[in-house]
C-alpha cells in the first residue's frame, strides 16, 4: 500500500512493505473502519509516499512538492497523526538527540515523519462489505501510485550505479494456503533482517522501496497439474528475472 509507510497487507498473504525499525515488534491489525478511511484518502497516501521517500518535511514542503496548499497539507498531517501514521519530529538535518527534541523543529515550523511499524489489514474474509469498498479504493490508488513512481524513477535514473537498482521478479509457485502465509511471513522477516538504525547505516545507502504482491491464479485444467519447472530468463544486466510456467 503502500504507498503508506510500513503497512503490510492482510494478516497472512497480502501487500506488504517493511515491518518496523525495531525488528520483533508485534504486527498491528488495522481493523478500525475510520482508520482505514483516513489512510485511503489519496492526498494522504501521496503525502505518506513523500515522507517515506524523502524523509521529514513540513506542511509547506509537502504543499510545494505535491502542488497543494498548506492548509490542506496541515489538515491531512493532523489526521494522519491522529491515527498514528505520522508524528512530529526534529528539524530536517538535525537528528533526534542533537539538541532537537521531538516536535520542536525550527521556530514555528512543525516537521513530520512517517511512523514505522508492522501494520496489517484484516484478511478479506473478515472484512465487512463497507470495509471491502474502502480497501479496494485504498489498494487501487496505492498500486497505481507504486507503478507510476517505479516508471518515473526508472526514466529519471542517471547513468550511474543506482541506475541498475530496479530489480523485479515475476514467477509462479504452487503453494497451499498455509504455505503462502508462511511465505509472506518469511518475506517480512527478510525485510527486518536488513533494517537498521540510521546511526548504523553505511555511507552510500539509499532508501529502497519494496513491494510484495501475490495472488492465486484462476482454477482450471492447468491448476490441476503439477508444475515443477520454470523457464527463467535474465534480462540485460540489471538483476531482472522473470519466471514463466511452460
Order of alpha helices (4+ residues) and beta strands (2+ residues): beta-beta-alpha-alpha-alpha-alpha-beta-beta-beta-alpha-beta-alpha-beta-beta
